[in-house]
């Protein structure tokens, strides 16, 4: 009987303040979508870090003619210098650091350049002799880049030693900033949701002040009086959380899934990752509404 009464009060409150309840649902949906998007972006960053950091290579670029680098003042790399660099890379001294070594000549470098800059207007003006020969070194431990840099950057015939992680760190830093921006927007939207929930509960309590007054007179407990108001906010917030979870799943399934098919060599998160975030969003939405409702009721309903 008591549960039927509570459910009836909830239905009555939602009907009386339908527009405000819809507003709570929408604001909660938007805010939790941003929270989930920040979480998914962070999962994607961690996935790509784990994938790419194991595949990064150190590039030892060799000198070419007309190179303006101070280390190439003596001109292009000679056969003797190239052989010395290769021998040192394959020596027992660096066996514990180096996994594989691949040599890329100028013609191969030109082919890679044309693939990467196929739509650039400068692609036809670049010739093979302008591009450096390169030793591409895969490390056993990518964190040991400085060992290779210190050993080879000063060798004759070496223009520079480059670690691909430097470029990856810039990309991941940009993605981290995007994740932080999404999280900040989510916090602002959550504040809006809290204010809307508080306003909705206050309006609902005001519209039913006569009923709550009668309930107090007949000895109804504090929990019975407050429970319908709290559940109104929780239900609205949970609907918003469900909508946010569905939206994130659709983005992961369709958009990220399309990217995964187009770029199979890159590690992307799957739609299953949303299953990790969905319970978090539901709990966050319920807590958001529950705490906001209780704080509002303590102020406007004295029992």
C-alpha positions as CSV (number, residue, x, y, z in Angstrom):
1,X,0.0,0.0,0.0
2,X,2.8,2.4,1.0
3,X,4.7,1.6,-2.2
4,X,1.6,2.2,-4.3
5,X,1.2,5.6,-2.6
6,X,4.8,6.5,-3.3
7,X,4.5,5.5,-7.0
8,X,1.3,7.5,-7.3
9,X,3.0,10.6,-5.8
10,X,5.9,10.2,-8.2
11,X,3.5,10.0,-11.2
12,X,1.6,13.1,-9.9
13,X,4.8,15.1,-9.4
14,X,6.1,14.2,-12.9
15,X,2.8,15.2,-14.5
16,X,2.6,18.5,-12.7
17,X,6.2,19.5,-13.6
18,X,6.6,17.7,-16.9
19,X,8.5,20.5,-18.6
20,X,11.0,20.8,-15.8
21,X,11.5,17.0,-15.7
22,X,12.2,17.0,-19.4
23,X,14.7,19.8,-18.9
24,X,16.4,17.7,-16.2
25,X,16.6,14.7,-18.5
26,X,18.1,16.8,-21.3
27,X,20.7,18.6,-19.2
28,X,21.7,15.4,-17.4
29,X,21.9,13.7,-20.8
30,X,24.2,16.4,-22.3
31,X,26.4,16.6,-19.2
32,X,26.9,12.9,-18.8
33,X,27.5,12.6,-22.5
34,X,30.4,15.0,-22.1
35,X,31.6,13.0,-19.0
36,X,31.4,9.8,-21.0
37,X,33.1,11.4,-24.1
38,X,36.0,12.5,-21.9
39,X,36.3,9.0,-20.4
40,X,36.2,7.4,-23.9
41,X,38.8,9.8,-25.2
42,X,41.1,8.9,-22.3
43,X,40.5,5.2,-22.9
44,X,41.4,5.8,-26.6
45,X,44.6,7.7,-25.6
46,X,45.7,4.9,-23.3
47,X,44.9,2.3,-26.0
48,X,46.9,4.1,-28.7
49,X,49.8,4.8,-26.3
50,X,50.0,1.1,-25.5
51,X,49.8,0.2,-29.2
52,X,52.1,2.8,-30.7
53,X,54.7,3.0,-28.0
54,X,55.6,-0.6,-28.6
55,X,56.0,0.1,-32.3
56,X,57.9,3.4,-32.2
57,X,61.2,3.6,-34.0
58,X,64.3,5.7,-33.7
59,X,65.3,7.2,-37.0
60,X,69.0,7.8,-37.6
61,X,69.1,10.3,-40.5
62,X,72.2,10.4,-42.6
63,X,73.7,13.5,-44.3
64,X,72.9,14.5,-47.8
65,X,74.5,17.0,-50.3
66,X,73.8,20.7,-49.5
67,X,72.7,19.8,-45.9
68,X,72.8,22.9,-43.8
69,X,73.0,20.9,-40.5
70,X,76.3,21.7,-38.6
71,X,76.9,17.9,-38.2
72,X,77.0,17.6,-42.0
73,X,79.5,20.3,-42.7
74,X,81.8,17.8,-44.4
75,X,79.1,16.8,-47.0
76,X,77.0,13.7,-47.7
77,X,77.6,10.5,-45.8
78,X,80.3,8.3,-47.3
79,X,80.1,4.6,-47.8
80,X,82.7,4.1,-45.1
81,X,80.7,6.2,-42.6
82,X,77.5,4.4,-43.5
83,X,79.2,1.0,-42.9
84,X,80.6,2.2,-39.6
85,X,77.1,3.4,-38.4
86,X,75.5,0.1,-39.5
87,X,78.3,-2.0,-37.8
88,X,77.8,-0.1,-34.6
89,X,74.0,-0.5,-34.7
90,X,74.5,-4.3,-35.1
91,X,77.3,-4.6,-32.5
92,X,77.1,-6.6,-29.3
93,X,77.3,-3.3,-27.4
94,X,73.8,-2.3,-28.4
95,X,72.3,-5.8,-28.7
96,X,70.4,-5.3,-25.4
97,X,68.8,-2.1,-26.6
98,X,68.1,-2.7,-30.3
99,X,65.5,-5.2,-31.5
100,X,65.7,-4.7,-35.3
101,X,67.5,-2.3,-37.7
102,X,66.1,-1.5,-41.2
103,X,68.0,0.6,-43.8
104,X,65.9,3.0,-46.0
105,X,67.7,4.3,-49.1
106,X,66.8,7.6,-50.8
107,X,64.5,6.0,-53.4
108,X,62.5,4.2,-50.7
109,X,62.3,7.4,-48.7
110,X,61.0,9.2,-51.8
111,X,58.3,6.6,-52.2
112,X,57.2,7.0,-48.5
113,X,57.2,10.8,-48.9
114,X,54.9,10.6,-51.9
115,X,52.5,8.3,-50.1
116,X,52.4,10.6,-47.0
117,X,52.1,13.9,-49.0
118,X,50.1,12.6,-52.0
119,X,47.8,15.7,-52.0
120,X,50.5,18.2,-51.4
121,X,51.5,20.6,-54.2
122,X,55.2,20.1,-53.3
123,X,55.3,16.4,-53.9
124,X,56.4,16.6,-57.5
125,X,59.2,19.0,-56.8
126,X,61.0,16.7,-54.3
127,X,63.6,14.4,-55.7
128,X,65.3,11.4,-54.1
129,X,68.7,13.0,-53.6
130,X,67.0,15.7,-51.4
131,X,65.9,13.0,-48.9
132,X,68.2,11.4,-46.4
133,X,69.1,7.8,-46.1
134,X,67.8,6.4,-42.8
135,X,68.5,3.6,-40.4
136,X,65.1,2.8,-38.7
137,X,65.8,1.2,-35.3
138,X,63.2,-0.6,-33.2
139,X,64.1,-0.7,-29.5
140,X,63.6,-3.4,-27.0
141,X,62.6,-0.8,-24.5
142,X,61.3,2.5,-26.1
143,X,62.3,4.4,-23.0
144,X,66.0,3.8,-23.8
145,X,65.9,6.3,-26.7
146,X,68.6,8.5,-25.1
147,X,71.1,5.7,-25.3
148,X,70.9,5.6,-29.1
149,X,70.7,9.3,-29.3
150,X,73.9,9.9,-27.3
151,X,75.8,7.1,-29.1
152,X,75.0,8.0,-32.8
153,X,74.1,11.7,-32.9
154,X,77.8,12.7,-32.9
155,X,79.0,10.1,-35.4
156,X,80.3,11.4,-38.8
157,X,77.7,11.2,-41.5
158,X,74.8,11.4,-39.1
159,X,72.5,14.4,-39.5
160,X,70.2,13.8,-36.5
161,X,68.6,11.1,-34.4
162,X,64.8,11.3,-34.1
163,X,62.5,9.5,-31.8
164,X,58.9,9.0,-33.1
165,X,57.6,9.3,-29.6
166,X,58.2,13.1,-29.7
167,X,55.6,13.4,-32.4
168,X,53.3,10.9,-30.6
169,X,53.6,12.9,-27.4
170,X,52.4,16.0,-29.2
171,X,49.4,14.2,-30.6
172,X,48.5,12.7,-27.2
173,X,49.0,16.0,-25.5
174,X,46.5,17.6,-27.9
175,X,44.1,14.7,-27.2
176,X,44.6,15.1,-23.4
177,X,43.7,18.8,-23.8
178,X,40.5,17.9,-25.7
179,X,39.7,15.4,-23.0
180,X,40.2,18.0,-20.3
181,X,38.0,20.5,-22.2
182,X,35.2,17.9,-22.5
183,X,35.5,17.3,-18.8
184,X,35.3,21.0,-17.9
185,X,32.2,21.4,-20.1
186,X,30.8,18.3,-18.4
187,X,31.4,19.9,-14.9
188,X,29.6,23.0,-16.0
189,X,26.7,21.0,-17.4
190,X,26.5,19.0,-14.2
191,X,26.2,22.2,-12.2
192,X,23.3,23.2,-14.4
193,X,21.8,19.8,-13.9
194,X,22.1,20.1,-10.1
195,X,20.4,23.5,-10.2
196,X,17.6,22.3,-12.4
197,X,17.0,19.2,-10.2
198,X,16.9,21.4,-7.1
199,X,14.4,23.8,-8.8
200,X,12.3,20.9,-10.0
201,X,12.1,19.4,-6.5
202,X,11.4,22.8,-5.0
203,X,8.5,23.4,-7.4
204,X,7.2,19.9,-6.9
205,X,7.3,20.4,-3.1
206,X,5.6,23.8,-3.3
207,X,2.8,22.4,-5.5
208,X,2.2,19.6,-3.0
209,X,2.6,21.6,0.2
210,X,-1.0,20.9,1.2
211,X,-0.6,17.1,0.8
212,X,2.8,17.1,2.7
213,X,1.2,19.2,5.5
214,X,-1.6,16.7,5.9
215,X,0.9,13.8,5.9
216,X,2.8,15.5,8.7
217,X,-0.4,15.9,10.7
218,X,-1.3,12.2,10.4
219,X,2.2,11.1,11.5
220,X,3.8,10.1,8.2
221,X,7.5,9.5,8.5
222,X,10.2,11.7,7.0
223,X,11.2,9.0,4.6
224,X,7.7,8.5,3.2
225,X,7.2,12.2,2.7
226,X,10.6,12.8,1.0
227,X,10.9,9.6,-1.0
228,X,8.6,10.6,-3.9
229,X,10.5,13.8,-4.4
230,X,13.9,12.1,-4.4
231,X,12.8,9.4,-6.7
232,X,11.4,12.0,-9.2
233,X,14.9,13.5,-9.6
234,X,16.6,10.1,-9.6
235,X,14.3,8.8,-12.3
236,X,14.8,11.8,-14.5
237,X,18.6,11.7,-14.0
238,X,18.7,7.9,-14.8
239,X,16.8,8.5,-18.0
240,X,19.4,11.1,-19.0
241,X,22.2,8.7,-18.1
242,X,20.6,5.9,-20.2
243,X,20.3,8.3,-23.2
244,X,24.0,9.4,-22.7
245,X,25.1,5.7,-22.6
246,X,23.1,5.0,-25.7
247,X,24.6,7.9,-27.5
248,X,28.2,7.0,-26.6
249,X,27.6,3.4,-27.7
250,X,26.3,4.6,-31.0
251,X,29.3,6.8,-31.5
252,X,31.7,4.0,-30.6
253,X,29.9,1.5,-32.7
254,X,29.3,3.5,-35.9
255,X,31.9,6.3,-36.0
256,X,34.8,4.7,-34.3
257,X,33.9,1.4,-35.9
258,X,34.1,3.1,-39.3
259,X,37.5,4.5,-38.4
260,X,38.8,1.1,-37.3
261,X,37.8,-0.4,-40.7
262,X,39.4,2.5,-42.6
263,X,42.6,2.4,-40.6
264,X,43.2,-1.2,-39.6
265,X,46.8,-0.5,-38.6
266,X,45.6,1.8,-35.7
267,X,44.3,0.6,-32.4
268,X,40.8,2.0,-31.7
269,X,38.5,1.3,-28.7
270,X,35.4,-0.8,-29.4
271,X,31.8,-0.3,-28.5
272,X,32.3,-2.7,-25.7
273,X,34.3,-0.1,-23.9
274,X,31.1,1.8,-23.3
275,X,29.9,-1.0,-21.1
276,X,32.7,0.0,-18.7
277,X,31.4,3.6,-18.6
278,X,27.7,3.0,-18.6
279,X,27.4,1.8,-14.9
280,X,29.6,4.8,-13.9
281,X,27.3,7.2,-15.7
282,X,24.2,5.6,-14.2
283,X,25.6,5.8,-10.6
284,X,26.8,9.4,-11.2
285,X,23.4,10.4,-12.5
286,X,21.6,8.7,-9.5
287,X,24.0,10.3,-6.9
288,X,23.7,13.7,-8.6
289,X,19.9,13.6,-8.4
290,X,19.7,12.0,-5.0
291,X,22.1,14.3,-3.2
292,X,20.6,17.4,-4.9
293,X,17.1,16.4,-4.0
294,X,17.9,15.6,-0.3
295,X,19.7,18.9,0.2
296,X,16.8,20.8,-1.4
297,X,14.2,18.9,0.7
298,X,16.0,19.6,3.9
299,X,15.6,23.3,3.3
300,X,12.1,23.4,1.9
301,X,10.3,20.5,3.7
302,X,10.6,20.5,7.5
303,X,9.6,17.2,9.1
